Amino acid sequence: MNLKQVEKISKALSDSNRLKIIKAIQTDGGKLECTAISSFLNLAQPSISHHIKKLVDAEVIEAHKEGRFYFYSLNQERLDGYLKALKKL
C-alpha cells in the first residue's frame, strides 16, 4: 500500500461518525443495512450518504445491493493492509 492510499484511508477514518459506522458494522456481525445506520447516527440522510461514500471510496467498507436495499460490510483485507502500512511508517 502506498502513502497516498494510507492518506486516503486516514482521512476517511478521521471523522467520529465514520468510526461509529465502522463500529456498528463490526458489532452487527459484519454486515449492516443502510437504514440501520440512520437509526443510531441521528443525522440527515444526505449526511449519512456523504460519510458512507467517503468510506466506500477509501475501500474501507463495501456496498452490496440486495433487492432495493444496500448493505455495507468491512473490507477487512484493506483494513489489515492499512494497519501494516502504518506500522512500517
Helices and strands as residue ranges (DSSP letters): H 3-12, H 16-27, E 32-33, H 34-41, H 45-57, E 61-66, E 69-74, H 76-88
